[in-house]
Amino acid sequence: MALWGKSTSEASRPKFVVDVSDAADGPGARENVLATTRGWEMAAGTGASGNDNADAQPEILVAIGNLSSTLGAPNLLSVDFTAGTYAHDGSADFDVVYTFDEAVTVTSATRTADNVTSNKLVVDFHIVKVTDMTKREDMKMQYFSGSGTNAITMRGRIPAAGAAGDYIAGADATYAMRTDGSSAVVDANGTTAAVCDADHAGGSAAAGVDGSSEVWDTAINKTGSTTACLTTTAGSGSGSREVLTGVVLG
């Protein structure tokens, strides 16, 4: 069996880089092996890259000319966020990191601490009532950082209208991302990342290494983790909903 390949499949990533489930240092796992115009590279600033400088020259693991062009459009591999208790005083931010199989360049208006989405890369989230698991308030996740790498951060401001015990969830079951107006996401070859205008969960999901899988689900783990992205949670009075695992307002 070949040690690497030239397709979008998980099996094409260099096999001498440990799978995340076996990695002592998660940031050195296969999620951070990306396709570039030079071949398979280890993202800079990760545990296995040799330094913590995210702006350093990435290490070439396997030299394959124009690999990113061969693979086509970038694929979204996984998502990550930090579990914990977040303030709801109108000053706290919440981040979700989206990891791709290629470095992507993002064109997006500057992120603002509100729900204005004009010309921005956006994912719609809700603050969910602890009582009946219905929407309490919108939270628009806007592109914040990561352009030029394979991991971009989407940031939302947790609204003061939230209440202690509330949860965070996608605005609907699709967890769709969208480019508004002049915003765009492309790879090093200028190929549009179609997954950034697509569903990331549900029956029409267009994520994963195959471009047709989910990255949000109760059975899908966060990047570099054995913890599921979502957990089905019952309200204190009624209702239930899939919410982000371990995230609550305090």
N, C-alpha and C positions, 0 to 999 in steps of 0.2 A: 504494500500500500504506500502511495506517495506521501511524503511528509508535508506537502502543501499542494495547492491547486490554483486555478484561475477563474473560479466561479464565485457566486455570492453565497454558496452553501457554507454552513458552519465547518464542514469537513475540509474546506479549502484553506482555512486559516492554519498557519504553521502549527503542527502537532507538538513541536518541542516547547511551545508555550502552554503552560498548564491550563486546564479548564478551570473556571472560577470556583467550582465546587471543591477543587483540590488545592486551591491556592492559599498559602499561608498569608500572603499579602495580596488581597483582592485587586488592588490597582495594577498588578502585574499580570492579570489574567487576559484571556482572549478578547474580552470586550474592548480592550485598549489596543488591539492589533488592528490597524486600519490600512485600507488600500489607498495608494497614492499613485502619482505618475511614475514613481521610481520602483514601486513594488509593495510588499507587505512591510509595514513599519510599526514600531512600538511608539505609541503616543508619548511625547515628552512630558516630564514632570510626574510620571507614574512610578510605582514602587520598583518596577523592573527596568526602568529606563536608565538607571545609573545616577540620576540626580533629580532634584525636586524643582528644577526650573522649567516651567511649562512653555517658555519661549525658546528653549534649547533646540538644536537640530535633532529631529527624531532619528532613532536608530533604525537602519535598514536591516530587516531580518532576512528577507528574500528579495533579491533584485529581479524585478520583472518590469520591463519597460512598458509604460502606458497602461498599467494594470487597472487603474481607476476608470479609464476609458473602456477597457474590455468588460468591466463589470457593469457598466451603464450607470443608471441613476443611483444615488445614495439610498441605502436602506436604513431604517431606524431599528436598532437592535434591542434597546431596553431603556427603562426610565429609572430614576432614583430620586429620593427625597429623604430628609432627616426627620425621623419620628420624634415626637416630643410634645410639650405643652406650649402653645403660642399665645401671646397676649392679644387681646381684642380691644386695644385702646386707640387704634387707628395709626399706630406707629410701627407695627411689626410687619415684616415681609416674610413671604413663604416662597421657597425655590423648588423647582423640579428640574433635574438635569436629564437631558435627552442624549443618548449615545448612538452615533451612527457608525457605519462601517467604512466611511470615508470622512476626511476633513471637509467641512462645508463653509461656505462664505455666506453670511447673512446680511441682507440689506433691510434695515428696519428703522423706523423713526425711534428716537430716544425713548426709553422706557420712562413712564411717569407713574406716580403713586396714586393713580386713579383708574377708572375703567374706560378711559378714552383709548380707542384702538386704531385710529386713523393711520394708515400706512405702516402698520406694525404686524409682526408675526405674533399670533395670538392663540391661546387655548382657553376656552371658557370653563371656569370652575364655579362651584357654589359653596357657600357656607350653609351647612345643613343643621336644622334645629335638632337638638338632642331629644326633644319631647316627642315629635312625630316623624322625624327624618325627612321633612319637606324643606324646600328652599327657604332660607332666611334672607340671603343677600347674594348678589353676584360678586365674583372675584375674577377679573380678567388677567390671566397670566400672560405677560408680555415678554418678548425677547429682551434679555439683559446683557448676556456676555457669551463668549466662546467662539465667535466667528474666526475662522481659520484653523479650528481644531475639529475633532470628531465628537465633541461633547459641548452642547450649548445649554445655557441656563435660562429658564423662563421664570420670571419673578412676578408675584402678585402681592398687593398690599391687603392685609387682612383688615376688613372693615370694622369700624368701631361698633357697628350695629350687631356684631356677633355677641354671643353670650357664653358664659362659662359652661363647658361640657359639650358645646357644638362641635361638629366635625367638618371636614373638607372632602368634597367629592367632585367628580366631573359634572358639568351642567346637564349632561345626559349620558346614556350608556356608551356612546361612541368615543368619548374623549378626543374628539376631532381637533386637529390643528388647522389653521388657515393663515394665508398671507393676505392681508388687507391692502388695497390700493397699490402703492408702488413697492411694497415690501417683496422680498424674494429670497430664495435659498438655492444655491447652486454648488456643484463640486468644482474641483480644480480644472476640469475641462469645460466648465460652463454649462454642464448638464443640470437641468432643473430637478430639484429634489421633490418629486411628485408627492412623496409621503408627507410633506409639510402642508399639503392641501388635501388631507385624507383622514378617514377614520382610523383610530389607533386601538379600537376595541369593538367587539360586536361582530356580527356576521359579515359586514362589509369592510372589516379591517384590512389595511394595506401596508402593514408594518412587518417586522421580522425579517430574517435573512432572505425569505422567499417573496417578500413584498405582498403577502396575503395573510399575514398572521397578526394576532393581538400582542400588544406589549403591556396592556392593563387587564388584569383579571385576578380573581381570588386564587388561581392556581399558577400564576406567573410571578416569578420573583423579581425583586428590584435588582439593578445592576450590581454585580459582585456580592450578592447576598443570598441567603437561604430564606429570607422573609418575603412573603407574598406582597404584591403591591396593594391589593385591596382585601378588605375583610367585610363580610356581611354582618351588619350590626343592627340590633333592634333598638327602637326609640324607647325612652323611659315611660312613655304613655301608650304609644301605638306606632305601627309602621316599622319597616326595616329598609335598609339600603346598603349598597356596597360603598364603603368609604375608604379613604387612604389609611392604611394600616398604621396604628400607633400615633396618629396625629389628632390632637384635640385642642380646643381653645380653653384657656384658663382664666 
